[in-house]
């Protein structure tokens, strides 16, 4: 429709009477329940924000399906409809039905979570936390600060704080550091997590790769878009710049970037800046193959850049292959 309806486009056929409890009575009920909303009688609830289970109206088709559904114990017609719908949407072959999300979660975490595991999240739902901690693991909340302040206005309070996530990584002896880098034009954000061992880096990478719309694995991001094949992946070059030479470093990168654009096998190169330290630079350079990238390292232009860098860098540069 190309216009707004003046009323809801459905008829309400069933209504349920509810009782609006006076303020004084609500205060008394809260005190009697020791401010535990699970102990307040449902008859005293006017607007239920505790759950979304069973709180919405059902359509005439939903009510009709209760009467026409096949209740056979095995291979019922209703099951075939359900299974086919799930398979069509997800593409998965096997469907294991559960009566409730927390029951499905219990099965999933029983396979994935082990004792002493640390499970980061923005804020764990109560039953999720219980399922994690029941298995002897740690349910770690890493929500952004504004998510903990009910008086603070923010567009979205459910973001995970990557600073808190990085602090959580500090508990592990193999962790070097985790930082967030941003392209100067704001077109790209990268989470760079450096570890002493390959196995530790893979474990951290498995988690970071699950963060939606935040990070893609090296090799999975081409031309700045997640999911596009980029061949070899990323060569990372880390530089700590002397503050007085910062702008000169940025200008020189622009010149080198123009040269790289003409080189065989080069996909994309961007200068990223550490959110917490503007003098900490990360150059993400994507190539078709390792041989193409090494061609740049062996070039006279790279040698000249290294010689110039000795004057403007505060520390020895680190060049690593991230794919």
Helices and strands as residue ranges (DSSP letters): H 23-32, G 37-39, G 42-44, H 60-68, H 77-90, H 101-112, E 118-121, H 126-134, E 138-141, G 145-148, H 162-169, E 175-183, E 189-195, H 198-208, E 221-222, E 225-226, E 233-240, G 243-245, H 246-260, E 266-274, E 277-287, H 290-297, H 300-312, E 318-321
